[in-house]
Amino acid sequence: MAGSQLSLRVATLLTGLLECVAFSGLIFGWTSLVFVLKSDHYFEDLCEQPGNQTSNATGHSECSAQDSKFSLIFTLASFSNNFMTFPMGYIFDRLGTTVARLIAIFLYGGATLLVAVSSAGTALMLFAAFPMLAVGGSLFLLTNLQVGNLFGKHRSTIITLYNGAFDSSSATFLIIKLLYEQGLKLRVCFFILCAFSIWHLIRTFFLMPRGHIPFPLPSNYSYGIDCSRGTDGSQGTKGEEARKEKVDLRQEDNASPQDQLHEASGCDPPSFWSCVLSWRFFWHLLWLSSMQLWHYLFIGTLNPMLNRLAHGDQHLVSTYTNAFAITQLFGVLCAPWNGFLLDRLKKKYLQEARKRGFPDSMADLHSTYPSLALTSLLCLGFSICASIPILKLQYFTFILQVISRSFLYGGNAAFITLAFPSQHFGKILGTAMTLSAVISFLQFPIFVLIKGPLQGDPIYVNIVLILLTLLSFVHSFIVSRQWRQQEKRV
């Protein structure tokens, strides 16, 4: 590899990491931003009736109608973040990186501009801004994941790292909160974020391909504004021919264990619909949805929860909000742990499978069982701690939350890769994320239930959600049972 090409790839990697850690998952820093929006009196006009608010120790007011509006905005944004994965992935696959990133930049720039020009009197603009921000950020992540293809054997590590950076980007709103407390206006902060659209544009045209980064990577592959036409896998006829010549090689290298199993047995791989309608997919969807609902509900209702536990002391609420946002920074460090666990277990079970005469695909699938169980265990611990109304315990809750969330999304993609045919990977992943988004929309009715009939006490809802989390352990049990069934056959 020429030195200029290596420098270009390293620049793409580092700037992509910066883009993911600073801009892609901003919506998950919602708790920090709500504190600022309340200070700027957004939706405060809903609290004019004395019966709808209660004074706290610092003279601020806690208003359920105001909290309900913020909860609904976050619900719509988090729903859009998952639900739009499938159509945005289709656009990326069909139209390439440049088109997908231009859409992302338009959504991101438009969202930050809407927040910048909004005020307490035009607070309804936030209902459009934050879903746009969520979808634009997820598209930034989607287009950056292919950067792992540039680095061969480090591909999985880079993909995992980028997913962790997506989790850590929620800390950007913490920085905005800290700057706001130092006197910088909210609109100035968002005008600065909007100005970064220029940086995203420069990166799109100079450091990213027009089409897609192929895997495995051709030896003469180049990209960017100065690349020779025809060497990019998506530019020129030579590039297209090179991609066609490598189709069989890519299919062999990227074949999932299920593909290898069906090829060895001489059977056709199952159809997409048979995969989606299988019990394996059902339990995986339950595993993903139950824990994702917990995380979204926790983030969306953290500010009212802290207000309740701190008895309205805004200094304490601010301190714990900062602590939560700081723990999110460590998502980029937590995410690779799951990948490391899967790689180690895969190697161990592969050796054991070959000794017993099992197919390699069985070892690959069985390697996901400890990861699935550990993720459920982490979420169970997080949900129990979040349900105990002790303010100081929430520091530990924050730690468990960021580790659990980092394990959840990495484990989701890894399991779908190993459990289903590779030709259905994108469709199955998109279907899983879309259906889980529909389920995550329940967070707003749950919030209304807590604030209304339950009079602010979430204990009964938490018990139901903890029981739902316990159901997620069934998924790991079913996966491990397949190994035991194979032992009985041999």
C-alpha positions as CSV (number, residue, x, y, z in Angstrom):
1,M,0.0,0.0,0.0
2,A,1.4,3.4,-1.0
3,G,2.1,5.9,1.9
4,S,-0.5,8.3,0.5
5,Q,-3.2,5.6,0.5
6,L,-2.3,4.6,4.1
7,S,-2.5,8.3,5.2
8,L,-5.8,8.7,3.5
9,R,-7.3,5.6,5.1
10,V,-6.0,6.6,8.6
11,A,-7.5,10.1,8.1
12,T,-10.8,8.5,7.1
13,L,-10.7,6.2,10.2
14,L,-9.9,9.0,12.6
15,T,-12.3,11.6,11.2
16,G,-15.0,8.9,11.1
17,L,-14.4,8.1,14.7
18,L,-14.6,11.8,15.6
19,E,-17.8,12.2,13.5
20,C,-19.4,9.2,15.4
21,V,-18.3,10.3,18.8
22,A,-19.4,13.9,18.4
23,F,-22.4,14.0,16.1
24,S,-24.1,10.6,15.4
25,G,-25.9,9.7,18.6
26,L,-26.7,13.2,20.0
27,I,-30.3,12.3,20.8
28,F,-29.2,10.0,23.6
29,G,-27.8,12.9,25.5
30,W,-31.4,14.0,25.9
31,T,-31.3,14.2,29.7
32,S,-28.7,16.9,29.6
33,L,-30.5,18.9,27.0
34,V,-33.9,18.7,28.8
35,F,-32.2,20.4,31.8
36,V,-31.3,23.3,29.5
37,L,-34.6,23.4,27.7
38,K,-36.4,23.7,31.0
39,S,-34.1,26.5,32.1
40,D,-35.1,28.3,28.8
41,H,-38.8,27.8,29.7
42,Y,-39.7,25.5,26.8
43,F,-43.3,24.3,27.3
44,E,-43.5,26.2,30.6
45,D,-46.8,27.8,29.5
46,L,-48.4,24.4,30.1
47,C,-47.7,24.8,33.8
48,E,-49.7,28.1,34.3
49,Q,-52.5,26.4,36.2
50,P,-51.6,26.0,39.8
51,G,-53.1,22.6,40.1
52,N,-50.7,21.3,37.4
53,Q,-47.4,22.1,39.2
54,T,-45.7,21.7,42.5
55,S,-43.0,23.9,43.9
56,N,-39.6,22.5,44.8
57,A,-36.9,23.5,47.2
58,T,-35.2,25.8,44.8
59,G,-38.1,27.8,43.5
60,H,-38.4,25.9,40.2
61,S,-41.6,24.0,39.4
62,E,-42.1,20.4,38.5
63,C,-44.8,20.1,35.9
64,S,-46.1,16.8,34.5
65,A,-47.5,18.4,31.4
66,Q,-44.1,19.9,30.5
67,D,-42.4,16.6,31.3
68,S,-45.0,14.8,29.1
69,K,-44.0,17.0,26.1
70,F,-40.3,16.3,26.5
71,S,-41.0,12.6,26.9
72,L,-43.1,12.6,23.7
73,I,-40.3,14.4,21.7
74,F,-37.7,11.8,22.9
75,T,-40.1,9.0,22.1
76,L,-40.6,10.2,18.5
77,A,-36.9,10.7,18.1
78,S,-35.8,7.3,19.4
79,F,-38.6,5.7,17.4
80,S,-37.4,7.4,14.2
81,N,-33.8,6.4,15.0
82,N,-34.8,2.7,14.8
83,F,-37.8,2.7,12.5
84,M,-35.9,4.5,9.7
85,T,-33.0,2.1,9.8
86,F,-34.6,-0.1,7.1
87,P,-35.4,2.7,4.5
88,M,-32.2,4.5,5.1
89,G,-30.2,1.3,4.7
90,Y,-32.0,0.7,1.4
91,I,-31.1,4.2,0.2
92,F,-27.5,3.6,1.2
93,D,-27.4,0.2,-0.5
94,R,-29.0,1.5,-3.7
95,L,-27.6,5.0,-4.1
96,G,-24.3,4.8,-2.4
97,T,-22.3,6.7,0.3
98,T,-22.4,10.2,-1.2
99,V,-26.2,10.4,-1.6
100,A,-26.8,8.8,1.9
101,R,-24.4,11.3,3.5
102,L,-25.9,14.3,1.8
103,I,-29.3,13.2,3.1
104,A,-27.8,12.8,6.6
105,I,-26.2,16.3,6.4
106,F,-29.5,17.8,5.3
107,L,-31.3,16.2,8.2
108,Y,-28.6,17.1,10.7
109,G,-28.2,20.6,9.5
110,G,-31.9,21.2,9.3
111,A,-32.4,19.8,12.8
112,T,-29.7,21.9,14.5
113,L,-30.9,25.0,12.6
114,L,-34.5,24.4,13.8
115,V,-33.4,24.2,17.4
116,A,-31.1,27.2,17.0
117,V,-34.0,29.5,15.8
118,S,-36.6,28.0,18.2
119,S,-37.7,29.6,21.4
120,A,-40.1,28.9,24.2
121,G,-42.8,30.4,22.1
122,T,-42.0,28.1,19.1
123,A,-41.2,25.0,21.2
124,L,-43.3,22.8,18.8
125,M,-40.4,23.0,16.3
126,L,-38.6,20.5,18.5
127,F,-41.1,17.8,17.4
128,A,-39.6,18.1,13.9
129,A,-36.0,18.8,14.9
130,F,-35.1,15.9,17.1
131,P,-36.5,13.0,14.9
132,M,-34.5,14.6,12.1
133,L,-31.4,14.8,14.2
134,A,-31.8,11.1,15.2
135,V,-32.2,9.8,11.7
136,G,-29.3,12.0,10.4
137,G,-27.1,10.7,13.1
138,S,-27.9,7.1,12.5
139,L,-27.1,7.6,8.8
140,F,-23.7,9.1,9.8
141,L,-23.0,5.9,11.7
142,L,-24.3,3.6,8.9
143,T,-22.0,5.2,6.2
144,N,-19.0,5.1,8.6
145,L,-19.3,1.4,9.5
146,Q,-17.9,0.4,6.1
147,V,-14.6,2.1,7.0
148,G,-13.7,-1.1,8.8
149,N,-13.4,-2.7,5.3
150,L,-10.3,-0.6,4.7
151,F,-8.4,-2.4,7.5
152,G,-8.9,-6.1,6.8
153,K,-8.3,-8.2,9.9
154,H,-9.1,-5.2,12.2
155,R,-12.6,-4.8,10.5
156,S,-14.7,-6.1,13.4
157,T,-12.7,-4.1,16.0
158,I,-13.3,-0.9,14.1
159,I,-17.0,-1.6,13.5
160,T,-17.4,-2.3,17.3
161,L,-15.4,0.9,18.1
162,Y,-17.7,3.0,15.9
163,N,-20.8,1.6,17.5
164,G,-19.3,2.5,20.9
165,A,-18.5,6.0,19.6
166,F,-22.2,6.3,18.7
167,D,-23.1,5.6,22.3
168,S,-20.5,8.1,23.6
169,S,-21.7,11.0,21.4
170,S,-24.5,11.6,23.9
171,A,-21.9,13.5,25.9
172,T,-22.1,16.4,23.3
173,F,-25.3,17.6,25.0
174,L,-23.4,17.5,28.3
175,I,-20.9,19.9,26.8
176,I,-23.8,22.2,25.7
177,K,-25.2,22.1,29.2
178,L,-21.9,23.0,30.8
179,L,-21.4,25.9,28.3
180,Y,-25.0,27.0,28.9
181,E,-24.3,27.2,32.7
182,Q,-21.2,29.3,31.9
183,G,-23.4,31.8,30.0
184,L,-23.4,30.6,26.4
185,K,-26.9,30.7,24.8
186,L,-28.5,27.5,23.6
187,R,-29.1,29.0,20.1
188,V,-25.4,29.8,19.8
189,C,-24.4,26.2,20.7
190,F,-26.8,24.9,18.0
191,F,-25.6,27.4,15.4
192,I,-22.1,26.0,16.0
193,L,-23.3,22.5,15.6
194,C,-25.1,23.5,12.4
195,A,-21.8,25.1,11.1
196,F,-20.2,21.6,11.4
197,S,-22.3,20.6,8.4
198,I,-19.5,22.2,6.3
199,W,-17.0,19.8,7.9
200,H,-19.3,16.8,7.1
201,L,-19.6,17.9,3.5
202,I,-15.8,18.2,3.1
203,R,-15.4,14.7,4.6
204,T,-18.1,13.3,2.3
205,F,-16.3,14.4,-0.9
206,F,-12.6,14.1,0.2
207,L,-12.5,11.2,2.6
208,M,-15.4,8.9,1.6
209,P,-16.2,6.9,-1.5
210,R,-19.0,7.7,-3.9
211,G,-20.4,4.2,-3.8
212,H,-19.3,1.6,-1.2
213,I,-16.1,0.3,0.2
214,P,-15.9,-3.3,-0.9
215,F,-14.8,-6.3,1.2
216,P,-12.4,-7.9,0.7
217,L,-10.6,-4.8,-0.5
218,P,-9.1,-4.9,-4.0
219,S,-5.3,-4.3,-4.0
220,N,-5.6,-1.1,-6.2
221,Y,-8.6,0.3,-4.4
222,S,-8.7,4.1,-4.0
223,Y,-11.4,6.7,-3.2
224,G,-11.9,10.3,-2.5
225,I,-11.9,13.4,-4.7
226,D,-8.5,12.6,-6.3
227,C,-8.9,8.9,-7.0
228,S,-8.4,7.6,-10.5
229,R,-11.7,6.9,-12.2
230,G,-12.3,3.2,-12.4
231,T,-10.4,2.1,-9.3
232,D,-13.2,2.9,-6.9
233,G,-15.6,-0.1,-6.6
234,S,-18.5,2.3,-7.4
235,Q,-16.9,4.5,-10.1
236,G,-16.2,3.7,-13.7
237,T,-16.5,0.5,-15.6
238,K,-13.2,-1.0,-14.5
239,G,-14.3,-0.7,-11.0
240,E,-17.6,-2.4,-11.8
241,E,-15.9,-5.3,-13.5
242,A,-13.5,-5.7,-10.6
243,R,-16.4,-5.9,-8.2
244,K,-18.1,-8.5,-10.4
245,E,-14.9,-10.6,-10.5
246,K,-14.8,-10.6,-6.7
247,V,-18.4,-11.5,-6.1
248,D,-17.8,-15.1,-5.5
249,L,-14.8,-14.4,-3.3
250,R,-16.8,-12.0,-1.2
251,Q,-19.7,-14.4,-0.9
252,E,-17.3,-17.1,0.3
253,D,-15.5,-14.8,2.8
254,N,-18.7,-13.2,4.1
255,A,-20.8,-16.4,4.3
256,S,-22.5,-16.8,7.6
257,P,-22.2,-20.1,9.5
258,Q,-25.8,-20.8,8.4
259,D,-24.7,-20.4,4.7
260,Q,-21.9,-22.8,5.2
261,L,-24.2,-25.3,6.9
262,H,-26.7,-25.3,4.1
263,E,-24.0,-25.5,1.4
264,A,-22.4,-28.5,3.1
265,S,-25.8,-30.3,3.4
266,G,-26.7,-29.4,-0.2
267,C,-29.9,-27.6,0.9
268,D,-31.1,-24.2,-0.2
269,P,-30.9,-21.6,2.5
270,P,-34.2,-20.6,4.1
271,S,-36.2,-17.7,2.6
272,F,-36.3,-14.3,4.3
273,W,-39.9,-14.8,5.4
274,S,-39.1,-18.2,6.9
275,C,-36.3,-16.6,8.9
276,V,-38.5,-13.7,10.1
277,L,-41.4,-16.0,11.1
278,S,-39.1,-18.4,13.0
279,W,-39.0,-18.9,16.7
280,R,-35.4,-17.9,16.7
281,F,-36.2,-14.5,15.3
282,F,-39.1,-14.1,17.7
283,W,-37.1,-14.7,20.8
284,H,-34.3,-12.5,19.5
285,L,-36.8,-9.7,18.8
286,L,-38.1,-10.1,22.4
287,W,-34.5,-10.1,23.7
288,L,-33.7,-6.9,21.9
289,S,-37.0,-5.1,22.4
290,S,-37.4,-5.7,26.1
291,M,-34.0,-4.3,26.9
292,Q,-34.2,-1.5,24.4
293,L,-37.5,-0.3,25.9
294,W,-35.9,-0.2,29.3
295,H,-33.0,2.0,28.0
296,Y,-35.2,4.4,26.1
297,L,-37.7,4.7,29.0
298,F,-34.8,5.4,31.4
299,I,-33.2,8.1,29.2
300,G,-36.5,9.7,28.4
301,T,-37.7,9.9,32.0
302,L,-34.4,10.4,33.8
303,N,-34.9,14.1,34.4
304,P,-38.4,13.7,36.1
305,M,-37.0,10.7,38.1
306,L,-34.0,12.7,39.4
307,N,-36.4,15.6,40.3
308,R,-38.5,13.2,42.3
309,L,-35.6,11.5,44.1
310,A,-33.8,14.8,44.8
311,H,-37.0,16.4,46.0
312,G,-36.7,19.1,43.4
313,D,-33.2,20.3,44.4
314,Q,-31.9,21.5,41.0
315,H,-28.3,21.5,42.1
316,L,-28.5,17.8,42.8
317,V,-30.4,17.2,39.6
318,S,-27.7,19.0,37.6
319,T,-25.0,17.0,39.4
320,Y,-26.6,13.6,38.6
321,T,-27.4,14.6,35.1
322,N,-23.7,15.5,34.5
323,A,-22.7,12.1,36.1
324,F,-25.0,10.2,33.7
325,A,-23.7,12.0,30.7
326,I,-20.1,11.4,31.7
327,T,-20.7,7.7,32.0
328,Q,-22.0,7.7,28.4
329,L,-18.5,8.7,27.3
330,F,-17.2,5.3,28.3
331,G,-19.5,3.6,25.8
332,V,-16.7,3.7,23.2
333,L,-14.5,1.7,25.7
334,C,-17.3,-0.8,26.7
335,A,-18.4,-1.8,23.2
336,P,-15.3,-3.8,22.2
337,W,-15.6,-6.0,25.3
338,N,-18.5,-7.9,23.8
339,G,-16.7,-8.4,20.5
340,F,-13.6,-9.7,22.4
341,L,-15.8,-12.1,24.4
342,L,-17.4,-13.4,21.2
343,D,-14.1,-13.9,19.4
344,R,-12.5,-15.8,22.4
345,L,-15.6,-18.1,22.8
346,K,-15.8,-18.7,19.1
347,K,-12.2,-19.9,19.0
348,K,-12.8,-22.1,22.1
349,Y,-16.1,-23.7,20.8
350,L,-14.7,-24.2,17.4
351,Q,-11.9,-26.4,18.7
352,E,-14.4,-28.3,20.8
353,A,-16.8,-28.7,17.9
354,R,-14.1,-30.2,15.7
355,K,-13.2,-32.7,18.4
356,R,-16.8,-33.8,18.7
357,G,-17.5,-33.8,14.9
358,F,-20.0,-30.9,15.1
359,P,-20.3,-28.5,12.1
360,D,-18.3,-25.2,12.5
361,S,-21.6,-23.3,12.2
362,M,-22.8,-24.9,15.5
363,A,-19.7,-23.6,17.3
364,D,-20.2,-20.1,15.9
365,L,-23.8,-19.9,17.0
366,H,-23.1,-21.4,20.4
367,S,-20.5,-18.7,21.0
368,T,-23.3,-16.1,21.1
369,Y,-25.0,-17.8,24.1
370,P,-22.8,-16.4,26.9
371,S,-22.9,-12.9,25.3
372,L,-26.8,-13.0,25.1
373,A,-27.1,-14.2,28.7
374,L,-24.5,-11.7,30.0
375,T,-26.3,-8.8,28.2
376,S,-29.7,-9.9,29.8
377,L,-28.0,-10.1,33.2
378,L,-26.5,-6.7,32.9
379,C,-29.9,-5.2,31.9
380,L,-31.6,-7.0,34.8
381,G,-29.1,-5.5,37.3
382,F,-29.5,-2.1,35.7
383,S,-33.3,-2.3,35.8
384,I,-33.4,-3.4,39.4
385,C,-31.1,-0.6,40.5
386,A,-33.2,1.9,38.5
387,S,-36.3,0.8,40.3
388,I,-34.9,1.3,43.8
389,P,-35.7,4.9,44.8
390,I,-32.3,5.7,46.4
391,L,-30.6,8.7,44.7
392,K,-27.0,7.7,45.5
393,L,-27.6,4.2,44.0
394,Q,-28.2,5.8,40.6
395,Y,-24.4,6.3,40.1
396,F,-24.2,2.5,39.9
397,T,-27.3,2.4,37.7
398,F,-25.6,4.7,35.3
399,I,-22.6,2.4,35.0
400,L,-24.7,-0.7,34.5
401,Q,-26.8,1.2,31.9
402,V,-23.9,2.2,29.7
403,I,-22.3,-1.3,29.8
404,S,-25.6,-3.0,29.1
405,R,-26.5,-0.7,26.2
406,S,-23.0,-1.2,24.7
407,F,-23.4,-5.0,24.9
408,L,-27.0,-4.9,23.5
409,Y,-26.4,-3.5,20.1
410,G,-23.1,-5.2,19.4
411,G,-24.7,-8.5,20.4
412,N,-27.7,-7.9,18.3
413,A,-25.7,-7.5,15.1
414,A,-23.4,-10.4,15.9
415,F,-26.2,-12.8,16.6
416,I,-28.0,-11.9,13.3
417,T,-24.8,-12.4,11.4
418,L,-24.3,-15.9,12.9
419,A,-27.8,-17.1,13.1
420,F,-29.3,-16.3,9.7
421,P,-28.1,-16.5,6.0
422,S,-25.8,-13.6,5.0
423,Q,-28.0,-12.7,2.0
424,H,-30.8,-11.8,4.4
425,F,-28.6,-9.9,6.9
426,G,-29.5,-6.4,6.0
427,K,-33.2,-7.1,5.7
428,I,-33.4,-9.1,8.9
429,L,-31.4,-6.5,10.9
430,G,-33.6,-3.7,9.5
431,T,-36.8,-5.7,10.3
432,A,-35.6,-6.3,13.8
433,M,-34.7,-2.7,14.4
434,T,-38.0,-1.5,12.8
435,L,-40.2,-3.9,14.9
436,S,-38.2,-3.0,18.1
437,A,-38.9,0.6,17.3
438,V,-42.6,0.0,17.3
439,I,-42.3,-1.7,20.7
440,S,-40.1,1.1,22.0
441,F,-43.0,3.6,21.2
442,L,-44.7,2.1,24.3
443,Q,-42.4,4.3,26.4
444,F,-44.8,7.3,26.0
445,P,-48.0,5.5,27.1
446,I,-46.0,4.1,30.0
447,F,-44.9,7.6,31.0
448,V,-48.5,8.8,30.8
449,L,-49.5,5.9,33.0
450,I,-46.9,6.7,35.6
451,K,-47.7,10.4,35.7
452,G,-51.5,9.8,35.6
453,P,-53.1,6.8,37.3
454,L,-49.9,5.8,39.2
455,Q,-49.4,9.4,40.5
456,G,-45.7,9.5,39.7
457,D,-44.8,6.2,41.3
458,P,-43.3,3.8,38.7
459,I,-42.9,0.8,40.9
460,Y,-45.6,-1.4,39.3
461,V,-44.5,-0.5,35.8
462,N,-40.9,-1.3,36.8
463,I,-41.9,-4.7,38.2
464,V,-43.6,-5.6,34.9
465,L,-40.6,-4.5,32.9
466,I,-38.3,-6.5,35.1
467,L,-40.4,-9.6,34.5
468,L,-40.2,-8.8,30.8
469,T,-36.4,-8.6,31.1
470,L,-36.3,-12.0,32.8
471,L,-38.1,-13.4,29.6
472,S,-35.1,-12.3,27.6
473,F,-33.0,-15.1,29.2
474,V,-35.1,-17.6,27.3
475,H,-33.3,-16.6,24.1
476,S,-29.9,-17.5,25.4
477,F,-31.3,-20.8,26.8
478,I,-32.7,-21.8,23.4
479,V,-29.4,-21.1,21.7
480,S,-27.5,-23.1,24.2
481,R,-30.0,-26.0,24.0
482,Q,-29.2,-26.5,20.3
483,W,-25.6,-27.4,21.3
484,R,-27.0,-30.0,23.7
485,Q,-29.3,-31.4,21.1
486,Q,-26.4,-31.8,18.7
487,E,-24.5,-33.7,21.4
488,K,-27.4,-36.2,21.6
489,R,-27.4,-36.7,17.9
490,V,-23.6,-37.5,17.7
